[in-house]
Every structure is written in structure tokens, then in C-alpha cells.
Amino acid sequence: MKKINIGILGYGTIGSSVDELIRKNHDLIQKRTGLDLQVLKVCDNSTKVKHKFLTKDPFDVIQDDQIDVVVEAIGGERPALNFILAAIKSGKNVVTSNKEVIALHGDEILELAKEKGVSVKFEAAVGGGIPIIGPLSHDLLSNEIEEVYGIVNGTTNYILSKMTKEEAEFSDVLKEAQKLGFAESNPKKDIEGYDSSYKAAILASIAFNSSIDWKDVFFEGIDKIEQEDIVYAKEIGYVIKLLAIAKKSDTSCEVRVHPTLIAQDHPLASVFGPMNAIYVKGNMVGELMFYGQGAGGNPTASAVVSDIIFCANYKIQSTVANYTSKKLRVKSIDEIESRYYIRLKVADKHGVLSEISKVFADHKVSIATVLQKETKDNIATIVIIIHKVKEKNLMEAVLRLKKLPVVKKICNIIRVGI
């Protein structure tokens, strides 16, 4: 039997859940793996935390020679990064659920881990309890991964689901999500797309065996989605979801996050509430879908403890087998082709559509469908669906549309399809 001593940095929802899982399933884990997992120390500076092995100094954990694995459950970029690097330098294996620090500093962390001969695992950084980093890193190594996309943020999916099912407005659903604990008191990183963009960068890095700079990831949040968009999307057979999308070509890739109209018969359209779902497309295995709880203490703890077990059983070479520091060019959003949904407020008079159509034609933007909606005070709402076109062309056309006297407001522009 092999004893593995664990130190936990941060004893909030995730850290305490990891401790609880180890205690609750200790005998089961020992029977299945031959590992005796023991939490030797926890570090947290909150006066509310009570634990028999509590310390307020993170270096009591990092520099303890008895500790084999350090679990970083603090979150955020700093001081988490400093503690992770210090733990690696101290010869400790590290397990983290911190998507921000991995997205922003993954190269530095993994290169140092290789140098020091230790493991760094971060399954819980993307998808919570959903196993996705492991399959991409090991189980699918024989495949060329062509696409990874899906719903990777439970907060935004909960909000969009409620807006869709209950015809509620964004601001009202956000307040409800905060009361229920699905959204933070400051929800910026979720609703503005930061959280999903960190995860998209990590997924693309692992899937495409490349170093993806988070700064190259285009992202938009859901804060501009209104009930009108939900209703009109439904009328034409679509559902709006916030998607993380990564696609690879021979010499470059796309990595982006934004609201997307997806067809109602697509499996992702039926992913409701705080659930996550991630699609992977390999050149041999075809399409796979990973579905489950993308956040929360227990699901995240499940992934963290699995990583601890991996650290105890495998060598460093297996841990980062398909990761290299090579660069793959990330296309700018201007280069990417997509279909688009555009909602406008226009003057309700003869010739409006011909003026709009001419602007689009001048920029080689082709209109697929035009729907005229309600008219109020001589202002009409129209919804236009655009055929696939480069974003650069569309945005140049939009700038001209804004200058037309007949166009009163461009309310929203949302990409259509994956």
C-alpha cells in the first residue's frame, strides 16, 4: 500500500469538497488503487475555516517534505501562480482547478514541471467533473483532433436556459442566478465570456498539441442578449447558447467564444440549466460528446482527486505526453467566416430594404432571409439572416449601415451555426 500525503491551498467550496471526498471515499479509493490518500495540511486565511490541520501560511504546505501533492484551490491568477511555481520548485506534484492560471501561464508551469520532474494536472480546470483533459491528453492520442466546441460555463447556460424557457429578461434571470448561487455577486468573468475563453484556450492547447496564447482568443459574453433575440431565434428554428469553439486547419486554428444560434435539433440545444457539454471531433473516432456538471464542489472535487491518483501512479512523461510549446497561429476574428443574425430598428417606409441590401451587396455580403417584425411609432424591427461571409466584410457593411438615416439602431449581431 502506498501512502499519498496531500496539502490543500484554499479551503473554500472546492478545497473542502476535495477533503470531504477523500474522507468519504477513502476505503473505496484504497481498494481500487492501492493508495492511502491522506490530507496532511490545509491552508486558508479565513477566520471562518476550522480544521484540525489548518495553517494560514501556504509555505507550511509547499515546503513540507512529507507532502507529495499540493492541491491549489484558491482560484484567480495571483497569488495562485506564485504558489504553484513554488510548489513545483519544492519538488511537489500539483493539482489545480484554476482555469485562469493555466490559460494565462500554462507554458511556464508545464515547462518548469518538466524541468523538475513532477506532474501538474488540471482536469478540473475545464468542465468541472466532466473528464475532458484526460481523454484529449491520452485516450485520443491516436487521433488528429479537428474540432472541440461546446458549452463550458454553467452560469451563462443557466441564464440563457431560463430566458428561453420562461421568456424572462437577462437582468431578472441574472439576479435569480445570484440568489441561487449559480452566479457570483460580481458575475463579470462569467457573463462577459472570460471564464469560457480561458477554458477554450486550454482545450485548444491540449487538443491541437500547441501553445495557444489566451490573448489571441476572441470572446464575447451574453450581456447583450435580449428576450427579443431569444424569441426571434426560436421562430426560425434556433436556440442561443454561449459556445467555446476551437477548429484546426493545416497551418492555423480558430479559438473563439461567443453567443451562437444553433439549430433546435442539435444535441447542444437541449443542454439546459447549469450543465456543460463538450464535443470533440477526431479524424478517426468521429464525434464524441462529454456531458455533465461543469461546476460545483463535488463534481470538481471528483476531477481533482482523479488527478491526485494519476500523480501517484504515473510518471511525468505520461502526464504531459501530448503537450509541446510549439505555436499554432490563431486566426483573427476578421478572418473567420460565419453566418449571422442581425436585428435592427429601421424607419417603417418604402425603400428601406433596398438601401440596406445595396450596402450589403457593396461589401459582398449575401442576405439569406429577411423577417419584418413589429412596428411601433413608425419604427419597424427587422431580422436579417446572412449567408456565410468573412467577419471583416460584414463589419465594414455594418459601419455603413449605421450611417444610413433609415437605420435607427443595430440592436444585435449574433453568429449562426458552429
C-alpha positions as CSV (number, residue, x, y, z in Angstrom):
1,M,0.0,0.0,0.0
2,K,1.3,3.5,-1.0
3,K,0.5,6.5,1.2
4,I,0.0,9.8,-0.5
5,N,0.1,12.9,1.6
6,I,-1.9,15.9,0.3
7,G,-1.8,19.6,1.1
8,I,-4.7,21.8,0.1
9,L,-4.3,25.6,-0.6
10,G,-7.7,27.2,-0.2
11,Y,-10.4,25.7,1.8
12,G,-13.5,27.1,0.2
13,T,-16.1,25.2,-1.8
14,I,-13.5,23.2,-3.9
15,G,-10.9,22.7,-1.2
16,S,-13.3,21.5,1.4
17,S,-15.1,19.2,-1.1
18,V,-11.8,17.6,-2.0
19,D,-11.1,16.9,1.7
20,E,-14.6,15.5,2.1
21,L,-14.4,13.3,-0.9
22,I,-11.1,11.8,0.3
23,R,-12.5,11.1,3.7
24,K,-15.8,9.7,2.4
25,N,-14.4,7.5,-0.3
26,H,-11.1,6.7,1.3
27,D,-11.6,3.0,1.6
28,L,-13.1,2.7,-1.9
29,I,-10.1,4.6,-3.4
30,Q,-7.7,2.4,-1.4
31,K,-9.4,-0.8,-2.5
32,R,-9.4,0.2,-6.2
33,T,-6.0,1.8,-6.4
34,G,-3.9,0.6,-3.5
35,L,-3.4,4.3,-2.5
36,D,-3.9,5.6,1.0
37,L,-4.8,9.2,0.4
38,Q,-4.4,11.5,3.5
39,V,-4.9,15.2,3.8
40,L,-2.0,16.3,5.9
41,K,-2.5,20.1,5.9
42,V,-4.9,22.7,4.6
43,C,-4.2,26.4,4.3
44,D,-6.7,29.2,4.4
45,N,-6.6,32.6,5.9
46,S,-10.4,32.9,6.6
47,T,-11.4,33.2,10.2
48,K,-14.4,31.0,9.3
49,V,-12.4,27.9,8.4
50,K,-12.0,25.3,11.1
51,H,-9.8,22.3,10.5
52,K,-7.5,20.2,12.7
53,F,-4.7,20.5,10.2
54,L,-5.2,24.2,9.4
55,T,-2.4,26.6,8.7
56,K,-2.5,30.2,7.5
57,D,0.9,30.1,5.8
58,P,0.9,28.5,2.4
59,F,4.6,27.7,2.6
60,D,3.8,25.4,5.6
61,V,2.2,23.2,2.9
62,I,4.5,24.0,0.0
63,Q,7.8,23.3,1.9
64,D,6.6,20.3,4.0
65,D,8.8,17.4,3.0
66,Q,6.0,14.9,3.9
67,I,3.5,16.3,1.3
68,D,3.5,14.6,-2.1
69,V,0.7,16.5,-3.8
70,V,-0.3,20.2,-3.5
71,V,-3.9,21.0,-4.4
72,E,-4.3,24.6,-5.4
73,A,-7.9,25.6,-4.9
74,I,-7.5,29.3,-4.4
75,G,-8.6,30.5,-7.8
76,G,-7.6,33.6,-9.7
77,E,-4.2,34.5,-11.3
78,R,-2.3,35.6,-8.2
79,P,-1.2,34.6,-5.7
80,A,-2.2,31.1,-7.0
81,L,0.5,31.3,-9.7
82,N,3.2,32.1,-7.2
83,F,2.2,29.2,-5.0
84,I,2.0,26.7,-7.9
85,L,5.5,27.6,-9.1
86,A,6.9,27.5,-5.6
87,A,5.4,24.0,-5.1
88,I,6.9,22.7,-8.3
89,K,10.3,24.1,-7.3
90,S,9.9,22.3,-4.0
91,G,9.5,19.0,-5.9
92,K,5.8,18.7,-5.3
93,N,3.2,17.3,-7.8
94,V,0.5,19.9,-8.3
95,V,-3.2,19.5,-9.0
96,T,-5.3,22.6,-9.7
97,S,-8.8,23.5,-10.9
98,N,-7.7,27.0,-11.8
99,K,-8.5,27.7,-15.4
100,E,-7.3,31.3,-15.3
101,V,-3.8,30.5,-14.2
102,I,-3.5,27.6,-16.6
103,A,-4.8,29.6,-19.6
104,L,-2.5,32.5,-18.9
105,H,0.6,30.7,-17.6
106,G,0.3,27.1,-18.7
107,D,3.6,27.1,-20.7
108,E,5.6,28.4,-17.8
109,I,4.0,26.0,-15.4
110,L,4.4,22.9,-17.6
111,E,8.0,23.7,-18.7
112,L,9.0,24.1,-15.0
113,A,7.3,20.8,-14.1
114,K,9.2,19.0,-16.9
115,E,12.5,20.5,-15.6
116,K,11.7,19.5,-12.0
117,G,10.3,16.0,-12.9
118,V,6.9,16.5,-11.3
119,S,3.4,16.3,-12.5
120,V,0.9,19.2,-13.0
121,K,-2.7,18.1,-13.5
122,F,-5.7,20.3,-14.2
123,E,-8.6,18.2,-15.3
124,A,-11.0,20.2,-13.2
125,A,-10.0,23.5,-14.9
126,V,-12.3,22.7,-17.8
127,G,-15.7,21.1,-17.4
128,G,-15.7,20.6,-13.6
129,G,-16.5,16.9,-13.1
130,I,-16.5,16.1,-16.9
131,P,-13.4,14.2,-18.0
132,I,-12.1,16.0,-21.0
133,I,-8.4,16.9,-20.5
134,G,-7.6,13.3,-19.8
135,P,-9.3,11.9,-22.9
136,L,-7.7,14.6,-25.1
137,S,-4.2,14.1,-23.5
138,H,-4.2,10.3,-23.5
139,D,-7.2,8.3,-24.8
140,L,-7.4,10.2,-28.1
141,L,-3.7,10.5,-28.8
142,S,-4.1,8.3,-31.9
143,N,-6.4,10.9,-33.5
144,E,-5.9,14.2,-35.2
145,I,-8.3,16.4,-33.3
146,E,-10.0,18.7,-35.7
147,E,-12.6,20.4,-33.6
148,V,-13.5,21.0,-29.9
149,Y,-16.6,23.0,-29.1
150,G,-19.4,23.3,-26.6
151,I,-21.0,24.8,-23.5
152,V,-18.3,25.3,-20.9
153,N,-19.9,27.8,-18.5
154,G,-22.8,26.7,-16.3
155,T,-23.7,30.3,-15.2
156,T,-24.3,31.6,-18.7
157,N,-26.1,28.4,-19.8
158,Y,-28.4,28.6,-16.8
159,I,-29.3,32.3,-17.7
160,L,-29.9,31.6,-21.4
161,S,-31.9,28.5,-20.5
162,K,-34.2,30.5,-18.2
163,M,-34.6,33.2,-20.7
164,T,-35.5,30.6,-23.3
165,K,-38.0,28.6,-21.2
166,E,-39.6,31.4,-19.2
167,E,-39.3,34.3,-21.6
168,A,-37.6,36.3,-18.9
169,E,-35.2,39.2,-19.4
170,F,-31.4,38.9,-18.9
171,S,-31.2,41.2,-15.8
172,D,-34.0,39.4,-14.0
173,V,-32.6,36.0,-14.6
174,L,-29.1,37.1,-13.5
175,K,-30.4,38.3,-10.2
176,E,-32.2,35.0,-9.7
177,A,-29.0,33.1,-10.6
178,Q,-27.1,35.1,-8.0
179,K,-29.6,34.3,-5.3
180,L,-29.4,30.6,-6.1
181,G,-25.6,30.6,-6.1
182,F,-25.3,29.9,-9.9
183,A,-23.7,33.3,-10.4
184,E,-21.2,35.3,-8.4
185,S,-22.0,38.6,-6.8
186,N,-19.7,40.0,-9.4
187,P,-20.5,37.9,-12.5
188,K,-18.3,39.7,-15.0
189,K,-16.0,36.8,-15.7
190,D,-18.9,34.5,-16.5
191,I,-21.3,36.7,-18.4
192,E,-18.7,38.6,-20.4
193,G,-17.1,35.4,-21.6
194,Y,-13.7,35.5,-19.7
195,D,-14.3,32.1,-18.0
196,S,-15.2,30.4,-21.2
197,S,-12.3,32.0,-23.0
198,Y,-9.8,30.6,-20.5
199,K,-11.3,27.1,-21.0
200,A,-11.3,27.5,-24.8
201,A,-7.6,28.3,-24.7
202,I,-6.8,25.3,-22.6
203,L,-8.9,22.9,-24.7
204,A,-7.3,24.2,-27.9
205,S,-3.8,23.9,-26.5
206,I,-4.3,20.3,-25.5
207,A,-6.4,19.2,-28.4
208,F,-4.1,20.7,-31.0
209,N,-0.8,20.0,-29.2
210,S,0.1,23.6,-29.4
211,S,0.7,26.6,-27.2
212,I,-2.4,28.9,-27.6
213,D,-2.0,32.4,-26.2
214,W,-5.1,33.4,-24.4
215,K,-4.7,37.0,-25.7
216,D,-5.4,35.6,-29.2
217,V,-8.8,34.2,-28.2
218,F,-11.7,36.3,-29.3
219,F,-14.6,36.3,-26.9
220,E,-18.0,37.9,-26.3
221,G,-20.4,37.4,-23.5
222,I,-24.1,37.1,-23.2
223,D,-24.8,40.5,-21.6
224,K,-26.2,41.9,-24.9
225,I,-28.7,39.1,-25.5
226,E,-32.3,40.3,-25.1
227,Q,-35.6,38.4,-24.9
228,E,-36.4,39.6,-28.4
229,D,-33.4,37.7,-29.7
230,I,-34.4,34.5,-27.9
231,V,-37.9,34.8,-29.3
232,Y,-36.9,35.5,-32.9
233,A,-34.2,32.8,-32.8
234,K,-36.9,30.3,-31.7
235,E,-39.2,31.4,-34.6
236,I,-36.6,30.5,-37.2
237,G,-35.7,27.2,-35.5
238,Y,-32.7,28.1,-33.3
239,V,-31.6,28.3,-29.7
240,I,-29.0,30.7,-28.4
241,K,-26.0,29.3,-26.5
242,L,-22.7,30.7,-25.4
243,L,-20.2,28.4,-27.2
244,A,-16.4,27.9,-26.9
245,I,-15.2,26.9,-30.4
246,A,-11.8,25.6,-31.5
247,K,-11.1,24.4,-35.0
248,K,-7.8,23.4,-36.6
249,S,-6.6,23.6,-40.1
250,D,-3.1,22.7,-41.5
251,T,-1.3,25.9,-40.5
252,S,-3.7,27.7,-38.2
253,C,-6.7,27.4,-35.9
254,E,-9.8,29.3,-34.7
255,V,-10.3,29.7,-31.0
256,R,-13.3,31.9,-30.0
257,V,-16.2,32.3,-27.6
258,H,-19.4,34.0,-28.4
259,P,-23.2,33.6,-28.3
260,T,-24.3,31.4,-31.2
261,L,-27.6,30.4,-32.8
262,I,-27.6,26.6,-33.0
263,A,-30.3,24.5,-34.6
264,Q,-33.0,23.2,-32.3
265,D,-32.3,19.6,-33.3
266,H,-28.6,19.9,-32.4
267,P,-27.7,17.9,-29.2
268,L,-26.3,21.1,-27.6
269,A,-29.6,22.8,-27.9
270,S,-31.1,20.5,-25.3
271,V,-28.3,21.2,-22.7
272,F,-30.2,23.3,-20.2
273,G,-29.5,24.8,-16.7
274,P,-26.0,24.8,-15.3
275,M,-24.9,21.7,-17.3
276,N,-21.9,21.6,-19.6
277,A,-21.4,19.7,-22.8
278,I,-18.3,19.4,-24.9
279,Y,-18.0,18.0,-28.4
280,V,-14.7,16.5,-29.8
281,K,-14.2,15.6,-33.4
282,G,-11.3,13.3,-34.3
283,N,-10.3,12.3,-37.8
284,M,-10.7,8.6,-36.9
285,V,-13.0,8.4,-33.9
286,G,-15.5,10.9,-35.3
287,E,-17.7,12.9,-33.0
288,L,-17.8,12.4,-29.2
289,M,-19.8,14.3,-26.7
290,F,-18.9,14.8,-23.0
291,Y,-21.8,15.9,-20.8
292,G,-22.3,16.6,-17.1
293,Q,-22.0,19.1,-14.3
294,G,-19.4,21.7,-15.2
295,A,-19.0,23.3,-11.8
296,G,-19.8,22.8,-8.1
297,G,-17.8,21.5,-5.2
298,N,-18.4,17.7,-5.6
299,P,-18.1,17.4,-9.3
300,T,-14.9,19.5,-9.3
301,A,-13.5,17.5,-6.3
302,S,-14.1,14.3,-8.3
303,A,-11.8,15.6,-11.1
304,V,-9.2,16.9,-8.6
305,V,-9.0,13.6,-6.7
306,S,-8.7,11.7,-10.0
307,D,-5.7,13.9,-10.8
308,I,-4.2,13.2,-7.4
309,I,-4.5,9.4,-8.1
310,F,-2.9,10.0,-11.6
311,C,0.1,11.8,-10.0
312,A,0.6,8.9,-7.6
313,N,0.5,6.2,-10.3
314,Y,2.2,7.7,-13.4
315,K,5.4,9.3,-14.5
316,I,5.8,12.8,-15.6
317,Q,6.2,11.7,-19.3
318,S,2.7,10.4,-19.3
319,T,1.3,13.5,-17.6
320,V,2.2,15.9,-20.4
321,A,2.6,13.4,-23.2
322,N,0.9,15.4,-25.9
323,Y,1.8,18.9,-24.8
324,T,4.5,20.8,-26.6
325,S,5.3,24.5,-26.6
326,K,5.1,24.9,-30.4
327,K,2.9,27.8,-31.6
328,L,-0.1,27.4,-33.9
329,R,-1.3,30.7,-35.5
330,V,-4.7,31.7,-34.2
331,K,-6.8,33.4,-36.8
332,S,-8.2,36.8,-36.0
333,I,-11.9,37.1,-35.8
334,D,-11.8,39.3,-39.0
335,E,-10.6,36.2,-41.0
336,I,-13.3,33.8,-39.8
337,E,-16.4,33.0,-41.9
338,S,-19.8,32.6,-40.4
339,R,-23.4,33.1,-40.9
340,Y,-25.1,35.9,-39.0
341,Y,-28.3,37.0,-37.3
342,I,-28.8,40.8,-37.3
343,R,-31.6,42.6,-35.5
344,L,-32.2,46.2,-36.5
345,K,-34.7,49.1,-35.8
346,V,-35.5,50.9,-39.0
347,A,-37.8,53.6,-40.3
348,D,-41.1,52.0,-41.5
349,K,-41.2,53.4,-45.0
350,H,-40.8,52.4,-48.6
351,G,-37.2,51.6,-49.9
352,V,-35.6,50.8,-46.6
353,L,-34.7,47.2,-47.5
354,S,-33.3,48.2,-50.9
355,E,-30.9,50.7,-49.2
356,I,-29.8,48.0,-46.7
357,S,-29.4,45.4,-49.4
358,K,-27.3,47.8,-51.5
359,V,-24.9,48.3,-48.6
360,F,-24.6,44.6,-48.1
361,A,-24.1,43.9,-51.8
362,D,-21.3,46.5,-52.0
363,H,-19.4,44.6,-49.3
364,K,-20.1,41.1,-50.9
365,V,-22.5,40.2,-48.0
366,S,-25.4,38.0,-49.2
367,I,-28.8,38.1,-47.4
368,A,-30.4,34.7,-46.9
369,T,-33.6,35.8,-45.1
370,V,-35.4,39.0,-44.0
371,L,-38.2,39.0,-41.4
372,Q,-40.1,42.1,-40.6
373,K,-41.4,42.1,-37.0
374,E,-43.4,44.6,-35.0
375,T,-43.8,48.3,-35.9
376,K,-44.2,50.9,-33.2
377,D,-44.2,54.7,-33.7
378,N,-43.2,54.2,-37.4
379,I,-40.1,52.2,-36.3
380,A,-40.0,48.6,-37.5
381,T,-37.9,45.7,-36.2
382,I,-36.4,43.6,-38.9
383,V,-34.3,40.4,-38.5
384,I,-31.8,39.6,-41.3
385,I,-30.0,36.2,-41.7
386,I,-26.8,36.5,-43.6
387,H,-25.1,33.7,-45.7
388,K,-21.6,32.7,-44.7
389,V,-19.2,35.6,-45.0
390,K,-15.9,36.9,-43.6
391,E,-16.4,38.9,-40.4
392,K,-14.3,41.7,-41.9
393,N,-16.8,42.2,-44.8
394,L,-19.8,42.1,-42.5
395,M,-18.4,44.6,-40.0
396,E,-17.5,47.0,-42.8
397,A,-21.1,46.8,-44.1
398,V,-22.4,47.3,-40.5
399,L,-20.4,50.5,-40.2
400,R,-22.0,51.9,-43.3
401,L,-25.5,50.7,-42.2
402,K,-25.1,52.8,-39.0
403,K,-24.7,55.9,-41.1
404,L,-27.9,55.3,-43.1
405,P,-30.7,57.7,-41.9
406,V,-33.2,54.9,-42.2
407,V,-31.4,52.7,-39.8
408,K,-32.2,53.8,-36.3
409,K,-30.4,51.2,-34.3
410,I,-28.4,47.9,-34.8
411,C,-29.7,46.0,-31.8
412,N,-27.7,42.8,-32.0
413,I,-25.4,40.7,-34.2
414,I,-25.1,37.0,-33.3
415,R,-23.2,34.3,-35.2
416,V,-25.2,31.4,-36.6
417,G,-24.0,27.8,-36.6
418,I,-20.8,26.2,-35.4
